[in-house]
Amino acid sequence: DFTLCQCMIDQAHQEERPIRQILYLGELLETCHFQSFWQALDENMELLEGITGFEDSVRKFICHVVGITYQHIDRWLLAEMLGDLSESQLRVWMSKYGWTEPEPGRILISNQEENIKPKNIVEKIDFDS
């Protein structure tokens, strides 16, 4: 969706500061530079005026990426990736995604082996005589 919207903006407008900043933020998210994203967003908070739920939508995206990438993650790293969340905020997101902390400081995201989705490949080969 974001890429499609980006393609619809003509080149002249892409050079305007607000658009350039939004495209940069999108690039940081797309390349999973989450900590850099939050830093850049803090420097450009005026872009969010009138937009409710933006930060939570970004956190949902980050949680999706974390969920398909990690089995375990350090607690401090997850909090940092989600925008330096407080302890209580982090617990809310962990609960929302069913993530647990079996040992202090290490969060169990999921056992990726349990999430493997096998694909059945059926080959249809016709032998013409």
C-alpha positions in Angstrom: 0.0 0.0 0.0 2.7 2.4 1.0 4.7 1.7 -2.2 1.6 2.2 -4.3 1.0 5.6 -2.7 4.6 6.5 -3.2 4.4 5.7 -6.9 1.4 8.0 -7.2 3.3 11.1 -6.0 5.0 12.9 -8.8 8.7 13.5 -8.6 8.4 17.2 -7.9 6.3 16.7 -4.8 8.5 13.9 -3.6 11.3 16.5 -3.1 9.1 18.5 -0.7 10.3 18.2 2.9 7.2 16.6 4.5 6.9 14.0 1.7 10.7 13.4 1.8 10.6 12.8 5.5 7.6 10.4 5.2 9.3 8.4 2.5 12.4 8.2 4.7 10.4 7.0 7.6 8.8 4.4 5.4 12.2 3.2 4.2 13.4 2.8 7.7 10.4 0.6 8.5 10.7 -1.4 5.3 14.4 -2.1 6.1 13.6 -3.0 9.7 15.7 -0.1 11.2 13.1 0.3 13.9 15.2 2.1 16.4 16.3 4.7 13.8 12.6 5.0 12.8 11.6 6.1 16.3 14.5 8.5 16.5 13.6 10.1 13.1 9.9 10.2 14.1 10.8 12.1 17.3 12.5 14.7 15.2 9.5 15.0 13.0 6.5 14.8 15.3 4.7 17.6 13.4 4.0 15.0 10.7 1.7 13.2 13.1 -0.6 16.2 13.9 -4.2 15.0 13.5 -3.2 11.4 12.9 -4.5 9.1 15.7 -3.3 5.6 16.2 -0.2 6.0 13.9 2.3 4.8 16.5 0.2 1.8 17.5 -0.1 0.9 13.8 3.6 1.0 13.5 4.0 -1.1 16.6 1.6 -3.7 15.1 3.8 -3.9 12.0 6.9 -4.3 14.1 5.3 -7.0 16.2 4.3 -8.8 13.0 8.0 -8.7 11.8 9.3 -9.8 15.2 6.8 -12.6 15.2 7.9 -14.1 11.9 11.6 -13.4 12.5 12.5 -14.3 16.1 12.0 -17.2 18.4 13.5 -15.4 21.4 14.5 -11.8 21.8 16.1 -9.8 24.6 13.5 -7.8 26.6 15.5 -4.5 26.2 15.7 -5.0 22.5 12.0 -5.6 22.0 11.2 -2.5 24.1 13.6 -0.4 22.1 12.2 -1.7 18.8 8.7 -0.8 19.8 9.8 2.8 20.6 11.4 2.6 24.1 8.2 1.4 25.8 7.7 1.5 29.5 7.5 -1.8 31.4 3.7 -1.7 31.6 3.3 -0.8 27.9 5.7 -3.7 26.9 3.6 -6.1 29.0 0.5 -5.0 27.1 2.1 -5.7 23.7 3.5 -9.0 24.9 0.1 -10.1 26.2 -1.6 -9.0 22.9 0.7 -11.3 20.9 1.0 -14.2 23.5 4.7 -13.7 24.1 6.1 -14.9 27.4 9.2 -14.4 29.5 10.3 -17.9 30.5 13.6 -16.5 31.9 14.3 -12.9 33.1 15.3 -10.6 30.2 14.5 -13.1 27.4 11.1 -13.1 25.7 9.8 -16.2 23.9 8.1 -15.1 20.7 7.3 -18.5 19.3 8.8 -21.8 18.4 9.2 -21.3 14.7 9.3 -25.1 14.2 5.7 -25.3 15.4 4.7 -22.7 12.9 6.2 -24.3 9.8 3.6 -24.6 7.2 4.4 -27.5 4.9 3.6 -27.1 1.2 2.4 -30.0 -0.8 3.9 -29.7 -4.3 2.0 -31.6 -6.9 3.7 -32.0 -10.2 1.6 -32.7 -13.2 3.7 -34.1 -16.0 2.0 -35.2 -19.1 3.9 -37.6 -21.4 2.6 -37.3 -24.9 3.4 -40.2 -27.1 
